[in-house]
Every structure is written in structure tokens, then in C-alpha cells.
Amino acid sequence: MNHSLPGCVSIRLPVPGGELTEYRLSEPRCFPARPVLPFNRVAYAAAHVVADPMAEANPWLDCAIDWQATLEHRRSLWRLGLGVAEAMDTAQRAMGLDWPTSLELIRRSIDAARDMPGAMLASGAGTDQLLPADARSVDDVIRAYEEQVGAIENLGGRIVLMASRALARVATSADDYHRVYDRILSQVREPVIIHWLGDMFDPALAGYWGSADYSRAMDVCLAICNRNAAKVDGVKISLLDKGREIAMRRRLAPGVRMYTGDDFNYAELIAGDDHGRSDALLGIFDAIAPAAAAALAALAAGDRNTFDAILAPTVPLSRHIFAAPTRFYKTGVVFMAYLTGSQSHFTMVGAEQGARSLQHLSELFRLADQAGLLADPELACFRMRAVLAVHGVS
């Protein structure tokens, strides 16, 4: 889309202190519409959902989804060669997206994937139908996991085993985590991806794996994964700490993948070192999908320089989107979709578009431009001006 609007090569944006300064947009980068080569890393984008801004619903209480736009976004990721990690925290799981709507989303995505040859899809199974305050025992958590895993597997889906707020509340020791995960892993049909989501993403998960000490928690997670290696495709670690991820991936059993969830250091973790490398399951890949796909294709071709040249400028953008409070990163992901034209509005489930300040969104705009991600600068400029106007900036 090109609006050919005059004056859209530059825009006045707020800076710290409240002043407006002129920002001139750079030339966007051109990325292939489809991958040139198959990737040599497994790469999932954790996909966001597109809200329905025209629904007659209470935005804080109801979950109104634009199904057509949501599924088309997933098709766009598949066309780029990326897998889709469905109904996870990027889709506002347990932050506006409830379990019944999540299951409907998973069902529709599984159906859509069948029409896309080679499409990878893994879907989040958790315990969010069980409110943490209502959980009385580990058995309650097991039943909640079994319900979601069974529902997804009955649809033909693969599982990402998400962290459980209810388990974090009722567990009294690491033994409870061993019991829950051993039970669920013994029952799954196909190997799953285990998701360790840090408390910077969800404060309710503090002390997960039975310890607030990350080293002790890692020992528990590793013991579960390695003991059940035949039922574990990989582990996604979201701690925003590359050192811990590297240490953990070197201790995983052969055949168990490390899926980086580090939205601060993903480029170097995917590239790897002499001792190994990470695959990817990342929320930022939703926001930078064309660049991510082009970089992964370059890496598969043995062109590390191009891989670095593409991804390096996206890292400051990602670190900004995932800045504390990290749980509000979804606002930045959806704002990117709005700026790039992959959706027509900046409205979110739960009205989460209001979770970030105008200063934050303005800096996101600058960083997205500097990474070459605003393929239609005039459209991006037009839409940024609309957001400025809503905030009273003319």
C-alpha cells in the first residue's frame, strides 16, 4: 500500500521532556516474500491475535477476535517459512485471551495449516482455565493440564507445555514439579516443547521449578527434560539471560532442542558458538518476520555476515519492545503490525494498546525505521500521525 501522502518522509515525534523534534525516515530494506532456501534452524514466531474493533463488546472483559485477519497473519508467517507458536503469551494468553477462545484459535489455526504445505504449528497447553486462587492441590493442576493437552491433541495439534500460574501457587517443593511434568509427559502423543517463562514476563511465575534461585530451578527443569527426553522436542527458555541459556543448552540430553526465547540476545544465540546453537521460538519474530526469515535463509546459505547485518539492527528494537515491564511487550508487537500494514488498526484484546506510553511508541517507530522494517514509510508515517493525534499531538 502506498498512500503517496505529501510530507510523509519526515514526522515530528516527541522526545523525553515533551518536546517535538523532526525525524526523517530512512530507506526501508527489501526482504524476499518467500524464503530462498530452507532454514537450518527450527524457527517459530509466537503470533499475536488481531482484535475486532467493531465488535459490540466490553474491551476489558470480552475477547473479540477478528478471525479472518488473525488467520491471514498466520498464513503470512508460514509463507515466509516461519512456524507459528499458537495461543501463547504473545497472543495475550491469560492477559485477555481465555482458554475457550484459545482453543477456538488453535482449532482454526490447525485447519488453516492443513492448507499450507509444510506449515509448522505448535499450540500452547496450560492451566489457565483453573484460576490460581481456586487451585487446592497439585492434582487440580494435573487435571487442568490434562484437559488442555487432550483438547489440543484431539484436534491433531502439537503441544507447547506452558508454565502454570496455578502450579507456581500450590507447589511446595521441586518434587511437585517433577510429579506434574512426569505425569503429563508420560501421556502426550508427540514430543512437546516445554516453556520456561521467567517472572519478568509474568510475575505470577516467580519461583517456578520450586526455587527463586535460577541455577537450582534450571537443575530441576533439566532433570525433567532429560529424564523424559523421548517426550521432549525441546525447551523454550524465556529469561532474557544469554549466559543461562547457553549453560542450559550444553546440558540438554542429545536430541532435545534449545528454543531461544531471549528477545534481547536472539541473534547471537541462534548463530551459536563452537559448542552449539539455539533454535528459535520468539515473540519478536512476529514483529520482524520478513527480516527474520531473510536472516535465517542467509544463515542456511552459510552467509553469517548477511545474517548479522539483517538481525543486528533489529535487536535494539526488540530490547525496546521487551523493556520492563516486559509483560506489556504485546503492545509493541501489535503496534508494529499496525505500522507495517499487516493489520488495519491499533486495537488489542483487553484494550492493551494503552499499556505503553506515547514516548515508548515514538521510540519504537524510530527503531523500526532504523532497522529497515517500515516497508511503506508513507503508510507508517500516516498511521503514526493518527496515534499522535489521539494523544493530543497535532
Contacts in CASP RR format, 6 or more apart in sequence:
PFRMAT RR
TARGET T0000
AUTHOR 0000-0000-0000
METHOD contacts of the structure
MODEL  1
MNHSLPGCVSIRLPVPGGELTEYRLSEPRCFPARPVLPFNRVAYAAAHVV
ADPMAEANPWLDCAIDWQATLEHRRSLWRLGLGVAEAMDTAQRAMGLDWP
TSLELIRRSIDAARDMPGAMLASGAGTDQLLPADARSVDDVIRAYEEQVG
AIENLGGRIVLMASRALARVATSADDYHRVYDRILSQVREPVIIHWLGDM
FDPALAGYWGSADYSRAMDVCLAICNRNAAKVDGVKISLLDKGREIAMRR
RLAPGVRMYTGDDFNYAELIAGDDHGRSDALLGIFDAIAPAAAAALAALA
AGDRNTFDAILAPTVPLSRHIFAAPTRFYKTGVVFMAYLTGSQSHFTMVG
AEQGARSLQHLSELFRLADQAGLLADPELACFRMRAVLAVHGVS
1 341 0 8 1.000
1 376 0 8 1.000
1 379 0 8 1.000
2 376 0 8 1.000
2 378 0 8 1.000
2 379 0 8 1.000
3 376 0 8 1.000
3 378 0 8 1.000
3 379 0 8 1.000
3 382 0 8 1.000
4 378 0 8 1.000
5 378 0 8 1.000
5 381 0 8 1.000
5 382 0 8 1.000
7 381 0 8 1.000
8 25 0 8 1.000
8 377 0 8 1.000
8 378 0 8 1.000
8 381 0 8 1.000
8 382 0 8 1.000
9 24 0 8 1.000
9 25 0 8 1.000
9 377 0 8 1.000
9 378 0 8 1.000
9 381 0 8 1.000
10 22 0 8 1.000
10 23 0 8 1.000
10 24 0 8 1.000
10 25 0 8 1.000
10 381 0 8 1.000
11 22 0 8 1.000
11 23 0 8 1.000
11 25 0 8 1.000
11 365 0 8 1.000
11 381 0 8 1.000
11 384 0 8 1.000
11 385 0 8 1.000
12 20 0 8 1.000
12 21 0 8 1.000
12 22 0 8 1.000
12 23 0 8 1.000
13 20 0 8 1.000
13 21 0 8 1.000
13 23 0 8 1.000
13 362 0 8 1.000
13 365 0 8 1.000
13 366 0 8 1.000
13 384 0 8 1.000
13 388 0 8 1.000
14 20 0 8 1.000
14 358 0 8 1.000
14 359 0 8 1.000
14 362 0 8 1.000
14 388 0 8 1.000
14 393 0 8 1.000
15 21 0 8 1.000
15 359 0 8 1.000
15 362 0 8 1.000
16 359 0 8 1.000
18 359 0 8 1.000
20 393 0 8 1.000
23 365 0 8 1.000
23 366 0 8 1.000
23 369 0 8 1.000
25 369 0 8 1.000
25 374 0 8 1.000
25 377 0 8 1.000
25 380 0 8 1.000
25 381 0 8 1.000
26 369 0 8 1.000
26 370 0 8 1.000
26 372 0 8 1.000
27 372 0 8 1.000
28 369 0 8 1.000
28 372 0 8 1.000
28 373 0 8 1.000
28 374 0 8 1.000
28 375 0 8 1.000
28 376 0 8 1.000
28 377 0 8 1.000
29 291 0 8 1.000
29 310 0 8 1.000
29 371 0 8 1.000
29 372 0 8 1.000
29 373 0 8 1.000
30 375 0 8 1.000
31 290 0 8 1.000
31 291 0 8 1.000
31 293 0 8 1.000
31 294 0 8 1.000
31 310 0 8 1.000
32 290 0 8 1.000
32 293 0 8 1.000
32 294 0 8 1.000
32 297 0 8 1.000
33 79 0 8 1.000
33 80 0 8 1.000
34 79 0 8 1.000
34 80 0 8 1.000
34 81 0 8 1.000
35 80 0 8 1.000
35 81 0 8 1.000
35 293 0 8 1.000
35 296 0 8 1.000
35 297 0 8 1.000
36 297 0 8 1.000
36 301 0 8 1.000
37 297 0 8 1.000
37 300 0 8 1.000
37 301 0 8 1.000
38 300 0 8 1.000
39 81 0 8 1.000
39 296 0 8 1.000
39 297 0 8 1.000
39 299 0 8 1.000
39 300 0 8 1.000
40 296 0 8 1.000
40 299 0 8 1.000
40 300 0 8 1.000
41 270 0 8 1.000
41 277 0 8 1.000
41 278 0 8 1.000
41 279 0 8 1.000
41 280 0 8 1.000
41 296 0 8 1.000
41 299 0 8 1.000
41 300 0 8 1.000
42 120 0 8 1.000
42 257 0 8 1.000
42 259 0 8 1.000
42 279 0 8 1.000
42 280 0 8 1.000
43 81 0 8 1.000
43 82 0 8 1.000
43 83 0 8 1.000
43 270 0 8 1.000
43 279 0 8 1.000
43 280 0 8 1.000
43 281 0 8 1.000
43 282 0 8 1.000
43 285 0 8 1.000
43 292 0 8 1.000
43 296 0 8 1.000
44 82 0 8 1.000
44 83 0 8 1.000
44 84 0 8 1.000
44 85 0 8 1.000
44 120 0 8 1.000
44 122 0 8 1.000
44 259 0 8 1.000
44 280 0 8 1.000
44 281 0 8 1.000
44 282 0 8 1.000
44 285 0 8 1.000
45 77 0 8 1.000
45 82 0 8 1.000
45 83 0 8 1.000
45 84 0 8 1.000
45 85 0 8 1.000
45 282 0 8 1.000
45 283 0 8 1.000
45 285 0 8 1.000
45 286 0 8 1.000
45 289 0 8 1.000
45 292 0 8 1.000
46 85 0 8 1.000
46 88 0 8 1.000
46 89 0 8 1.000
46 90 0 8 1.000
46 91 0 8 1.000
46 281 0 8 1.000
46 282 0 8 1.000
46 283 0 8 1.000
46 285 0 8 1.000
46 286 0 8 1.000
47 73 0 8 1.000
47 74 0 8 1.000
47 77 0 8 1.000
47 84 0 8 1.000
47 85 0 8 1.000
47 86 0 8 1.000
47 90 0 8 1.000
47 91 0 8 1.000
47 286 0 8 1.000
48 73 0 8 1.000
48 90 0 8 1.000
48 91 0 8 1.000
48 92 0 8 1.000
48 286 0 8 1.000
48 330 0 8 1.000
48 333 0 8 1.000
48 334 0 8 1.000
48 337 0 8 1.000
49 65 0 8 1.000
49 70 0 8 1.000
49 91 0 8 1.000
49 92 0 8 1.000
49 97 0 8 1.000
49 105 0 8 1.000
49 349 0 8 1.000
50 65 0 8 1.000
50 66 0 8 1.000
50 69 0 8 1.000
50 70 0 8 1.000
50 73 0 8 1.000
50 337 0 8 1.000
50 343 0 8 1.000
51 64 0 8 1.000
51 65 0 8 1.000
51 66 0 8 1.000
51 345 0 8 1.000
51 347 0 8 1.000
51 348 0 8 1.000
51 349 0 8 1.000
51 350 0 8 1.000
52 64 0 8 1.000
52 65 0 8 1.000
52 66 0 8 1.000
53 66 0 8 1.000
53 345 0 8 1.000
53 347 0 8 1.000
55 62 0 8 1.000
55 64 0 8 1.000
57 64 0 8 1.000
59 347 0 8 1.000
59 349 0 8 1.000
59 350 0 8 1.000
59 351 0 8 1.000
60 350 0 8 1.000
60 351 0 8 1.000
63 96 0 8 1.000
63 97 0 8 1.000
63 98 0 8 1.000
63 101 0 8 1.000
63 349 0 8 1.000
63 350 0 8 1.000
64 349 0 8 1.000
65 101 0 8 1.000
65 105 0 8 1.000
65 349 0 8 1.000
67 108 0 8 1.000
69 343 0 8 1.000
69 344 0 8 1.000
70 105 0 8 1.000
70 108 0 8 1.000
71 108 0 8 1.000
71 109 0 8 1.000
71 112 0 8 1.000
73 337 0 8 1.000
73 342 0 8 1.000
73 343 0 8 1.000
74 84 0 8 1.000
74 86 0 8 1.000
74 109 0 8 1.000
74 112 0 8 1.000
74 113 0 8 1.000
75 112 0 8 1.000
75 116 0 8 1.000
76 289 0 8 1.000
76 342 0 8 1.000
77 83 0 8 1.000
77 84 0 8 1.000
77 286 0 8 1.000
77 289 0 8 1.000
78 84 0 8 1.000
78 113 0 8 1.000
78 116 0 8 1.000
78 118 0 8 1.000
78 119 0 8 1.000
78 120 0 8 1.000
79 116 0 8 1.000
80 289 0 8 1.000
80 290 0 8 1.000
80 292 0 8 1.000
80 293 0 8 1.000
81 293 0 8 1.000
82 120 0 8 1.000
82 285 0 8 1.000
82 289 0 8 1.000
82 292 0 8 1.000
82 293 0 8 1.000
83 119 0 8 1.000
83 120 0 8 1.000
83 121 0 8 1.000
83 122 0 8 1.000
84 109 0 8 1.000
84 113 0 8 1.000
84 119 0 8 1.000
84 120 0 8 1.000
84 121 0 8 1.000
84 122 0 8 1.000
85 122 0 8 1.000
85 123 0 8 1.000
85 124 0 8 1.000
85 160 0 8 1.000
85 281 0 8 1.000
86 105 0 8 1.000
86 106 0 8 1.000
86 109 0 8 1.000
86 121 0 8 1.000
86 122 0 8 1.000
86 123 0 8 1.000
86 124 0 8 1.000
87 93 0 8 1.000
87 97 0 8 1.000
87 102 0 8 1.000
87 103 0 8 1.000
87 105 0 8 1.000
87 106 0 8 1.000
87 109 0 8 1.000
87 123 0 8 1.000
87 124 0 8 1.000
88 124 0 8 1.000
88 160 0 8 1.000
88 162 0 8 1.000
88 195 0 8 1.000
89 95 0 8 1.000
89 162 0 8 1.000
89 197 0 8 1.000
89 201 0 8 1.000
89 202 0 8 1.000
89 327 0 8 1.000
89 330 0 8 1.000
90 283 0 8 1.000
90 286 0 8 1.000
90 329 0 8 1.000
90 330 0 8 1.000
90 333 0 8 1.000
91 97 0 8 1.000
91 102 0 8 1.000
91 105 0 8 1.000
92 330 0 8 1.000
92 348 0 8 1.000
92 349 0 8 1.000
92 350 0 8 1.000
92 352 0 8 1.000
93 102 0 8 1.000
93 124 0 8 1.000
93 128 0 8 1.000
93 162 0 8 1.000
94 128 0 8 1.000
94 165 0 8 1.000
94 202 0 8 1.000
95 327 0 8 1.000
95 330 0 8 1.000
95 350 0 8 1.000
95 352 0 8 1.000
96 349 0 8 1.000
96 350 0 8 1.000
96 352 0 8 1.000
97 105 0 8 1.000
97 349 0 8 1.000
98 128 0 8 1.000
98 129 0 8 1.000
99 128 0 8 1.000
99 129 0 8 1.000
99 148 0 8 1.000
102 124 0 8 1.000
102 128 0 8 1.000
103 148 0 8 1.000
103 151 0 8 1.000
103 152 0 8 1.000
106 123 0 8 1.000
106 124 0 8 1.000
106 152 0 8 1.000
106 155 0 8 1.000
106 157 0 8 1.000
107 155 0 8 1.000
109 121 0 8 1.000
109 123 0 8 1.000
110 121 0 8 1.000
110 123 0 8 1.000
110 155 0 8 1.000
110 156 0 8 1.000
110 157 0 8 1.000
112 119 0 8 1.000
113 119 0 8 1.000
113 120 0 8 1.000
113 121 0 8 1.000
121 157 0 8 1.000
121 158 0 8 1.000
122 157 0 8 1.000
122 158 0 8 1.000
122 159 0 8 1.000
122 160 0 8 1.000
122 193 0 8 1.000
122 281 0 8 1.000
123 152 0 8 1.000
123 157 0 8 1.000
123 158 0 8 1.000
123 159 0 8 1.000
123 160 0 8 1.000
124 148 0 8 1.000
124 152 0 8 1.000
124 159 0 8 1.000
124 160 0 8 1.000
124 161 0 8 1.000
124 162 0 8 1.000
124 195 0 8 1.000
125 145 0 8 1.000
125 148 0 8 1.000
125 149 0 8 1.000
125 150 0 8 1.000
125 152 0 8 1.000
125 159 0 8 1.000
125 160 0 8 1.000
125 161 0 8 1.000
125 162 0 8 1.000
126 144 0 8 1.000
126 145 0 8 1.000
126 148 0 8 1.000
126 161 0 8 1.000
126 162 0 8 1.000
126 163 0 8 1.000
126 164 0 8 1.000
127 135 0 8 1.000
127 141 0 8 1.000
127 144 0 8 1.000
127 145 0 8 1.000
127 148 0 8 1.000
127 164 0 8 1.000
127 165 0 8 1.000
127 166 0 8 1.000
127 167 0 8 1.000
128 165 0 8 1.000
129 144 0 8 1.000
129 147 0 8 1.000
129 148 0 8 1.000
130 140 0 8 1.000
130 141 0 8 1.000
130 144 0 8 1.000
130 166 0 8 1.000
131 166 0 8 1.000
132 165 0 8 1.000
132 166 0 8 1.000
132 168 0 8 1.000
132 169 0 8 1.000
132 204 0 8 1.000
133 169 0 8 1.000
134 140 0 8 1.000
134 166 0 8 1.000
135 141 0 8 1.000
135 144 0 8 1.000
135 166 0 8 1.000
135 167 0 8 1.000
135 169 0 8 1.000
135 170 0 8 1.000
136 170 0 8 1.000
137 170 0 8 1.000
138 167 0 8 1.000
138 170 0 8 1.000
138 171 0 8 1.000
138 176 0 8 1.000
138 179 0 8 1.000
138 180 0 8 1.000
140 166 0 8 1.000
140 170 0 8 1.000
141 164 0 8 1.000
141 166 0 8 1.000
141 167 0 8 1.000
141 170 0 8 1.000
141 180 0 8 1.000
142 179 0 8 1.000
142 180 0 8 1.000
142 183 0 8 1.000
142 184 0 8 1.000
144 164 0 8 1.000
144 166 0 8 1.000
145 161 0 8 1.000
145 164 0 8 1.000
145 180 0 8 1.000
145 184 0 8 1.000
146 184 0 8 1.000
146 187 0 8 1.000
149 159 0 8 1.000
149 161 0 8 1.000
149 184 0 8 1.000
149 187 0 8 1.000
149 188 0 8 1.000
152 158 0 8 1.000
152 159 0 8 1.000
153 159 0 8 1.000
153 188 0 8 1.000
153 189 0 8 1.000
158 190 0 8 1.000
158 192 0 8 1.000
159 188 0 8 1.000
159 190 0 8 1.000
159 192 0 8 1.000
159 193 0 8 1.000
160 192 0 8 1.000
160 193 0 8 1.000
160 194 0 8 1.000
160 195 0 8 1.000
160 236 0 8 1.000
160 281 0 8 1.000
161 181 0 8 1.000
161 184 0 8 1.000
161 185 0 8 1.000
161 192 0 8 1.000
161 193 0 8 1.000
161 194 0 8 1.000
161 195 0 8 1.000
162 195 0 8 1.000
162 197 0 8 1.000
163 195 0 8 1.000
163 196 0 8 1.000
163 197 0 8 1.000
163 198 0 8 1.000
163 202 0 8 1.000
163 205 0 8 1.000
163 208 0 8 1.000
164 180 0 8 1.000
165 202 0 8 1.000
165 204 0 8 1.000
165 205 0 8 1.000
167 176 0 8 1.000
167 177 0 8 1.000
167 180 0 8 1.000
167 208 0 8 1.000
168 204 0 8 1.000
168 205 0 8 1.000
168 206 0 8 1.000
168 207 0 8 1.000
168 208 0 8 1.000
169 204 0 8 1.000
170 176 0 8 1.000
171 177 0 8 1.000
171 180 0 8 1.000
171 210 0 8 1.000
173 210 0 8 1.000
174 209 0 8 1.000
174 210 0 8 1.000
174 211 0 8 1.000
174 216 0 8 1.000
174 220 0 8 1.000
176 210 0 8 1.000
177 208 0 8 1.000
177 209 0 8 1.000
177 210 0 8 1.000
177 220 0 8 1.000
177 224 0 8 1.000
178 220 0 8 1.000
178 223 0 8 1.000
178 224 0 8 1.000
181 194 0 8 1.000
181 224 0 8 1.000
181 228 0 8 1.000
182 224 0 8 1.000
182 227 0 8 1.000
182 228 0 8 1.000
185 192 0 8 1.000
185 224 0 8 1.000
185 228 0 8 1.000
185 231 0 8 1.000
185 232 0 8 1.000
186 228 0 8 1.000
186 231 0 8 1.000
188 231 0 8 1.000
190 233 0 8 1.000
191 230 0 8 1.000
191 231 0 8 1.000
191 232 0 8 1.000
191 233 0 8 1.000
191 234 0 8 1.000
192 231 0 8 1.000
192 232 0 8 1.000
192 233 0 8 1.000
192 234 0 8 1.000
193 232 0 8 1.000
193 233 0 8 1.000
193 234 0 8 1.000
193 235 0 8 1.000
193 236 0 8 1.000
193 259 0 8 1.000
193 281 0 8 1.000
194 221 0 8 1.000
194 224 0 8 1.000
194 225 0 8 1.000
194 232 0 8 1.000
194 234 0 8 1.000
194 235 0 8 1.000
194 236 0 8 1.000
195 235 0 8 1.000
195 236 0 8 1.000
195 238 0 8 1.000
196 208 0 8 1.000
196 209 0 8 1.000
196 217 0 8 1.000
196 221 0 8 1.000
196 235 0 8 1.000
196 236 0 8 1.000
196 237 0 8 1.000
196 238 0 8 1.000
196 239 0 8 1.000
197 205 0 8 1.000
197 208 0 8 1.000
197 238 0 8 1.000
198 205 0 8 1.000
198 208 0 8 1.000
198 238 0 8 1.000
198 239 0 8 1.000
199 205 0 8 1.000
199 206 0 8 1.000
199 207 0 8 1.000
199 208 0 8 1.000
200 239 0 8 1.000
200 240 0 8 1.000
200 324 0 8 1.000
200 326 0 8 1.000
200 327 0 8 1.000
201 238 0 8 1.000
201 326 0 8 1.000
201 327 0 8 1.000
202 327 0 8 1.000
203 327 0 8 1.000
206 212 0 8 1.000
207 217 0 8 1.000
208 217 0 8 1.000
209 216 0 8 1.000
209 217 0 8 1.000
209 218 0 8 1.000
209 220 0 8 1.000
209 221 0 8 1.000
210 216 0 8 1.000
210 217 0 8 1.000
210 220 0 8 1.000
211 217 0 8 1.000
211 220 0 8 1.000
214 239 0 8 1.000
214 241 0 8 1.000
214 244 0 8 1.000
218 244 0 8 1.000
218 247 0 8 1.000
218 248 0 8 1.000
221 235 0 8 1.000
221 248 0 8 1.000
222 248 0 8 1.000
222 251 0 8 1.000
222 252 0 8 1.000
225 232 0 8 1.000
225 234 0 8 1.000
225 235 0 8 1.000
225 252 0 8 1.000
225 253 0 8 1.000
225 256 0 8 1.000
226 251 0 8 1.000
226 252 0 8 1.000
226 253 0 8 1.000
226 256 0 8 1.000
229 253 0 8 1.000
229 254 0 8 1.000
229 255 0 8 1.000
229 256 0 8 1.000
232 256 0 8 1.000
233 256 0 8 1.000
233 257 0 8 1.000
234 252 0 8 1.000
234 256 0 8 1.000
234 257 0 8 1.000
234 258 0 8 1.000
234 259 0 8 1.000
235 248 0 8 1.000
235 252 0 8 1.000
235 256 0 8 1.000
235 257 0 8 1.000
235 258 0 8 1.000
235 259 0 8 1.000
236 259 0 8 1.000
236 260 0 8 1.000
236 261 0 8 1.000
236 281 0 8 1.000
237 244 0 8 1.000
237 245 0 8 1.000
237 248 0 8 1.000
237 258 0 8 1.000
237 259 0 8 1.000
237 260 0 8 1.000
237 261 0 8 1.000
237 262 0 8 1.000
238 261 0 8 1.000
238 262 0 8 1.000
238 263 0 8 1.000
239 245 0 8 1.000
239 262 0 8 1.000
240 262 0 8 1.000
240 263 0 8 1.000
240 264 0 8 1.000
240 265 0 8 1.000
240 322 0 8 1.000
240 326 0 8 1.000
241 262 0 8 1.000
242 262 0 8 1.000
242 264 0 8 1.000
242 265 0 8 1.000
242 268 0 8 1.000
242 269 0 8 1.000
245 258 0 8 1.000
245 260 0 8 1.000
245 261 0 8 1.000
245 262 0 8 1.000
245 265 0 8 1.000
245 269 0 8 1.000
245 278 0 8 1.000
246 269 0 8 1.000
246 273 0 8 1.000
246 275 0 8 1.000
248 258 0 8 1.000
249 258 0 8 1.000
249 276 0 8 1.000
249 278 0 8 1.000
250 275 0 8 1.000
250 276 0 8 1.000
252 258 0 8 1.000
257 279 0 8 1.000
258 278 0 8 1.000
258 279 0 8 1.000
259 278 0 8 1.000
259 279 0 8 1.000
259 280 0 8 1.000
259 281 0 8 1.000
260 266 0 8 1.000
260 269 0 8 1.000
260 270 0 8 1.000
260 278 0 8 1.000
260 279 0 8 1.000
260 280 0 8 1.000
260 281 0 8 1.000
260 282 0 8 1.000
261 280 0 8 1.000
261 281 0 8 1.000
261 282 0 8 1.000
261 283 0 8 1.000
262 269 0 8 1.000
263 282 0 8 1.000
263 283 0 8 1.000
263 284 0 8 1.000
263 318 0 8 1.000
263 319 0 8 1.000
263 321 0 8 1.000
263 322 0 8 1.000
263 329 0 8 1.000
264 315 0 8 1.000
264 318 0 8 1.000
264 319 0 8 1.000
264 322 0 8 1.000
265 315 0 8 1.000
266 278 0 8 1.000
266 280 0 8 1.000
266 282 0 8 1.000
266 284 0 8 1.000
266 311 0 8 1.000
266 315 0 8 1.000
266 318 0 8 1.000
267 295 0 8 1.000
267 307 0 8 1.000
267 308 0 8 1.000
267 311 0 8 1.000
267 312 0 8 1.000
267 314 0 8 1.000
267 315 0 8 1.000
269 277 0 8 1.000
269 278 0 8 1.000
270 277 0 8 1.000
270 278 0 8 1.000
270 279 0 8 1.000
270 280 0 8 1.000
270 296 0 8 1.000
270 299 0 8 1.000
271 277 0 8 1.000
271 299 0 8 1.000
271 304 0 8 1.000
271 307 0 8 1.000
271 308 0 8 1.000
272 278 0 8 1.000
280 292 0 8 1.000
282 292 0 8 1.000
283 329 0 8 1.000
283 333 0 8 1.000
284 292 0 8 1.000
284 314 0 8 1.000
284 318 0 8 1.000
284 321 0 8 1.000
284 322 0 8 1.000
284 333 0 8 1.000
285 292 0 8 1.000
286 333 0 8 1.000
286 336 0 8 1.000
286 337 0 8 1.000
287 317 0 8 1.000
287 318 0 8 1.000
287 321 0 8 1.000
287 332 0 8 1.000
287 333 0 8 1.000
287 336 0 8 1.000
287 337 0 8 1.000
288 314 0 8 1.000
288 317 0 8 1.000
288 318 0 8 1.000
288 336 0 8 1.000
288 371 0 8 1.000
288 373 0 8 1.000
290 373 0 8 1.000
290 375 0 8 1.000
291 310 0 8 1.000
291 311 0 8 1.000
291 314 0 8 1.000
291 371 0 8 1.000
291 372 0 8 1.000
291 373 0 8 1.000
292 311 0 8 1.000
292 314 0 8 1.000
294 310 0 8 1.000
295 306 0 8 1.000
295 307 0 8 1.000
295 310 0 8 1.000
295 311 0 8 1.000
296 307 0 8 1.000
298 304 0 8 1.000
298 306 0 8 1.000
298 307 0 8 1.000
298 310 0 8 1.000
299 307 0 8 1.000
313 370 0 8 1.000
313 371 0 8 1.000
313 372 0 8 1.000
314 371 0 8 1.000
314 373 0 8 1.000
316 367 0 8 1.000
316 370 0 8 1.000
316 371 0 8 1.000
317 364 0 8 1.000
317 367 0 8 1.000
317 368 0 8 1.000
317 370 0 8 1.000
317 371 0 8 1.000
317 373 0 8 1.000
320 360 0 8 1.000
320 363 0 8 1.000
320 364 0 8 1.000
320 367 0 8 1.000
321 329 0 8 1.000
321 332 0 8 1.000
321 333 0 8 1.000
321 336 0 8 1.000
321 364 0 8 1.000
322 329 0 8 1.000
323 360 0 8 1.000
328 352 0 8 1.000
328 355 0 8 1.000
328 356 0 8 1.000
330 348 0 8 1.000
330 352 0 8 1.000
330 355 0 8 1.000
331 348 0 8 1.000
331 352 0 8 1.000
331 353 0 8 1.000
331 354 0 8 1.000
331 355 0 8 1.000
331 356 0 8 1.000
332 356 0 8 1.000
332 361 0 8 1.000
332 364 0 8 1.000
334 343 0 8 1.000
334 346 0 8 1.000
334 348 0 8 1.000
334 352 0 8 1.000
334 353 0 8 1.000
335 346 0 8 1.000
335 353 0 8 1.000
335 356 0 8 1.000
335 361 0 8 1.000
335 364 0 8 1.000
336 364 0 8 1.000
336 368 0 8 1.000
336 373 0 8 1.000
337 343 0 8 1.000
338 344 0 8 1.000
338 345 0 8 1.000
338 346 0 8 1.000
338 383 0 8 1.000
339 365 0 8 1.000
339 368 0 8 1.000
339 374 0 8 1.000
339 379 0 8 1.000
339 380 0 8 1.000
339 383 0 8 1.000
339 384 0 8 1.000
340 368 0 8 1.000
340 373 0 8 1.000
340 374 0 8 1.000
340 375 0 8 1.000
340 376 0 8 1.000
340 380 0 8 1.000
341 376 0 8 1.000
341 379 0 8 1.000
341 383 0 8 1.000
346 353 0 8 1.000
346 383 0 8 1.000
346 387 0 8 1.000
347 353 0 8 1.000
348 354 0 8 1.000
356 364 0 8 1.000
358 387 0 8 1.000
358 388 0 8 1.000
358 391 0 8 1.000
358 393 0 8 1.000
361 384 0 8 1.000
361 387 0 8 1.000
362 384 0 8 1.000
365 374 0 8 1.000
365 380 0 8 1.000
365 384 0 8 1.000
368 374 0 8 1.000
368 380 0 8 1.000
369 377 0 8 1.000
369 380 0 8 1.000
374 380 0 8 1.000
388 394 0 8 1.000
END
